Amino acid sequence: MRPDQLGGFRTPGDVQQHPSKDVVVFSTTQMDLEEDTYLRHLWIHGDGQLARLTEGDMDHSPRWSPDGSSIGVIRKEPDEKAKPQLAVRGRDRVVRMLTEFELGVSELAWSPDGSTVAVVVSEYIDGFEDDDERARAPRRIKQPAFRFDNKSWTYNVRSHIWLVDVDSGEATQLTS
C-alpha cells in the first residue's frame, strides 16, 4: 500500500437498525487527501440495495425515529466556521437543519413518541465575548476535570442536554 491509496478506503461504523429490522443505516469515514480532512457519509442498506443516504460530506450519528419514518443525524455544513448541528431527514427525503447552537451538537437520541430529540450541546462558561478575547485571555485552571473528558483542552466549556421539537425546531435546555 502507498500513502496516496489511503483516500480510497472507507471505514464503516455506527450501524443503526430500522425498527422494522429489515433496513440499516450506517456511517462511513474516508480520508480526503487533497483537502487534508475526513469525509463522513451516511449509507442505507435494505432489500439487497446499498445507497448513499445524505448528500452532506460531514454527516454522522444516524438515529431512526421510533416509528422509522425519519432519521436524525449530526451534520456539519461545508462552511469552515460551521459547527455540527442536528438535522432530520423525513419521508420526503429532505434534510432539515433543526439547530444553530454556537458550539454545535455532539450526540442525539429520540424521545419514545418521536416528537422531540435530545441533544448534547456545549457552551462556553468563561464569560468572554468572542473567540479573539478568549484566545488572548490568561488561563487559571483550578480543577483537573478538563483533562478527563476525552475532548482535549475544554476547561472553559460545559455540556448540557437540550430537547428539540422536531416540528418547530424550538429547543429547550433540560440540564444546567
N, C-alpha and C positions, 0 to 999 in steps of 0.2 A: 504494500500500500504506500502511496505517495501522499504527502500533505495536501496536494491540490485535489485529492479524491475525497477528503473528509466532508466536503459540502454535498456529496451525493448520498450520504447516509441520513435516514430518518429514524429517530428513536421513538417508539410508541410509548404511551403512558396514560394514566388516569382514565381507565376504561369505566364507562357507566352504562349499565344495562337498562333498557327501556322497561317500564312497569309491565308491559306485556311479555317480556322475556325473549322477544324474537328479533330485537334490534339492539345494537350497541353503538355508542358514540365514544370517541377517544381522541386524545390529542397526540400530535407528533412534534418533535423538536428537530430542527435541521440547522446546520451552520450555513450562514451566508458569508462566504469568504471575502467577497468583494466589498461588502458593506461592514464587515467585521462585527456581525451581530448574529443573533439566533432568530429563526423564524419558527413560529408556533401556529400550527393549523389544526382545525378540527375535522374529523372524518366520521362518516356514518357507515355502518355495515349491517345489512339486512337482506334477506331473500337472496343471498349469494352475491349481492352487489356491493361494491365499495365506491363511495363518492365523497368528495370534499364537501363539508357541510357549510362552512362560512368562508367569506372572501377575505377576512382580515388576516394579516401576517403576524399578529400577536394575540391570538385567541387561545384561551386555555381554561381549565377547570370547568368543563361542561357538567351541568346537572339537570336531569329531567325534572319537569314539574310532576307532582304526584299523579296527575291523570295522563301524563305522557304527551300532552298537546304542545308543550313549549320546552325550550332548553334555555337555561340561564348560563351565561358564560362571562368570563372576565376578558375584556377586550381593551387593548391599548391602540389608540389611533396612531397613524404614521407620524404625526407631529412630534418632533423631538422633545418638546416640553410636556406632552400629554402624559397623563398617569392612567394606569389601568382602571377601568370602570365596569360597572355591572351593565350587561346588555342581555336582552331576551329575544330569542328567535321563536316566533309563533308559527301556527299552522300555515300562515300566508307566506312563510319563508323570509319575511322581512325582519331584519335585526334592528331593534330599538334600543338606543342607549338610554338607561334609566337614571344614572347618577352622574354627578360632576363634583366629586369630592377633591379637595386640593391635593391630597397625597394619594388619592386613589383607593381602590378596593383590593383586598388580598384573598378573601375567601367568601363563599356563599353557600346558603342552604335554604331550601324552600320550606314554607310552612306546610303543615299537613293538608290544608284546604287549597293551597296553590295561589292564594290571594296576595301573599307577601313573600319577600325574600330577605332573609337575614344576611347581612354582610359585615365583614370586619373592615373597619376604616381607621386609619391612623391620622393623628392630628398633632401639630406642634404644641408643646406646653411651655415653651421658653419665653413667650411674650414679645418676640421680635416682630417687627412689621413686615419684613421681606427677607428674601434669601441673601441679599447683599449685606444687610445688617447682621444676619445670622452667621454668615461666613466670617465676619470681622470680630465677632464677639469673643471675649475670653471664655474659657470653659472651666467651670468648677464642678467637678464630679464628686458627689457625696455618698452615692450608693453604687455598689458594684453590679447591680442587676442589668445594666445596659450590656454587659458582656455575655450574658447567659440567654439571650433571646434568639440566637441564630440569625440575626439581622445585621450584624456588624455594629457600627457606631451610631446607636439610636438613643442616646441619653436624653434627647430633647423631644422624643416622640412617644406617644402612648396610643394604644389601640382600644377601640370601643366597638360595640355591636350596635348596628342600626337596622331598623326594619324599613324596607322599601315596598310601597304599594305597587303592584305590577301594573295596574291600570293607569294610575295617575303619575307614578314616579315620585310621589311625595315620600320623603324619608323622615323617620322619627328615631332619635337617639334612644337606645334602650339601656345602655350602661354608662356610668360616669367614672 
